[in-house]
Amino acid sequence: MYETLLERSWVQNQGAACTSACVLAALGALGAAALPDLATASKYLAGTPLGAPSLLAYLTLPGRKAPLDIRIESLARGHGLKVSARSEATLPGWPLRPVADEILIVHLAYGQEAPARYGTWGWNPLLPSTYSTGGHSVVLAAVEGSAWTVLDPNRPRLQEWPRPGLATAQTRIRLTP
């Protein structure tokens, strides 16, 4: 539903700020006004300019909001938009699909790094030092069969991935009244 708006809201990734770039694109597609630049947004969302949120930013105890969700909702409010964000861990290989009226950001351990090239963006499950620097986030715009249409902050325009990525977490963002 938001595919065209997402493409117009695309934000170029810099450093390890792919999650923040996806959040900015999502908020832009939902109608947020005058969003900050990527360095400023990632400092707010992840704690450092052009950095990635910590692994625990996506997780929380049952019945509570994840730290990343609280920051996304606050950022949106500061730019004229009321949203609800919900992040959670995802079982690897579990099918993911965007739902009408929401934007789905998937946080990947493995996927299409470039056309016809698959990998982990530097993440290695055996090296804890890569947990905050590897992996990648994309906006999952559509699913058809096993193929994904994504907005990848590393590549302008929507990308067609012939097979899904391996997600470890997801963040769903939707407008609220």
N, C-alpha and C positions, 0 to 999 in steps of 0.2 A: 504494500500500500504506500509506503514512504520512499520507494526506490528512487524516484526522480528527485525528491527533496533531499534525500541522502547524498546523491551524487553531487548536487549543487552545494551541499554543506561540507564536502570532503575537506579534511585537514591533513596536511602532509606530516607524517611521523618524523620526529627528530629524536635521536638518542634512544632511550627506552620508553618513550612516552606514547606508545601505541594505544594503551587503554585510555589515556586522556584524550588523544586524537579522536578515538571512537566516541567517547562521551561528548566531546564538542560537536562532532558531526551529528550525533543523535539529537542533542539539544537544539542545534540549528535546524534540523529537519522538523522538529516539533514546534518551532517558532520562536525560540529564544532570541532576544535582541542584544546586539553589541557584546557578543561573547569575548572573553579575553584571549590573548594569544596563547599558543601552546605551552610556552615556558611558564607563564603565570598560572594557567589552568593546572598544569601538572604539579606545580609547587603546592597548589591548594589541594588537589586530589591525591597526590602521592607523597607529598612532603619535600620533594626536591624538584627544581626546574629540570624538565626533560627526563624525569625519572619514572619508574614503574611503582605502582602501589605494592606494599608488602603482601605476601601470600595471605596473611591473616586479615587484610583489609576486606577480602571477599567473603569471609566467614564470620559467623556469630553463633550465639546460643539460640536455641529455639525460642520463638516469640520476640526476638529482638532484631533490630536492623543492623546490618553489617556496617562497619565504619565507612566503607566506600559509598554505600547507599546514602548515608547521612550527608556526606560531602556532595554527592551528585544533586540531591534534593536542595541543599543549601545554595549551591552554585546556580541551579536553575531559578530558584526564587530571586536571587540577586540580579537576574537578567529577565525578569518579567514572566516567568513560566512556573506553573505549579505542576510538579511531576511526582510520581511514586517510583522509586527504584527498588529492585529486589535482586540481590546477588546470592548465589548459592553454589556449592560444589556440585559437579556433574560427574556421574559415573563415566569413565572412559568408554567410548563406543555407544553410549546411550544416544538415541536419535534426538536431535534438536530441531525445532521448527519455530519460526516467528509466529506469533499470534496476532490477529487483526488488532489494530489500535495500539500496538506497542512496538518498541524497537529492541531487538535482541543483540547484545554484544556477547560474543563467545571468546573465552580466554583459552588459547590452544597450547598444547604441548607438542603437537605435530600437525603439519598441514602443508599447503602449497606455498612455498617461499617465493616462487616466481613461476611463470608459465612452464609447465612440464618438469618442474623441479620441486621435490618434496623434502622436508627436513624439520628441524626443531628450533631454528633461529638461535642456536647456541645453547639450548637447554639440555642438560644431561641428568637423568634421575639419580645417577650415582655420584654426582658432584653437587653437594648442597650450595656451594658458592654460586652456582648458575640459577638457583631458584628465583632470585629477584632480577636477573638480567636476561634470562632466556625465555622462550615461549613468545607468544604473539597474541594480540587481540584484533578481532575484525568484527564488523557489524554483519550479522547474518540476515540478509534482506529477503531471501526466498530459498525454498527447497523444492526441487522437482526430481522425484525418484531418489537417487543417491547423490545427485549433483547439487551443489550450493552456489548461490549467487551472493557474493560478499562485497562489502565496501572495505577494502584493505587500505589502511593509512599509508602503506608503502607504495601504492600504485593508484594513480588517478583513475576515475571511472569505476563502475561496477565490474567485478571480475567473475568469470565463470570458472568454478572449480569442479572438475568432473567427478571428484569423490570428496566426501566430507573430511574435515579436519578432526583431530582427536582433542576434544575439549576437556578441560579439568574444572572449569567454572563457567558460570553464565551470569549476566546482568540483564535484567528486563526493565525497561523504562517506559512508562506510559503517562499520558496527561491525566491529571485529576481535576475534578471540578472545584 
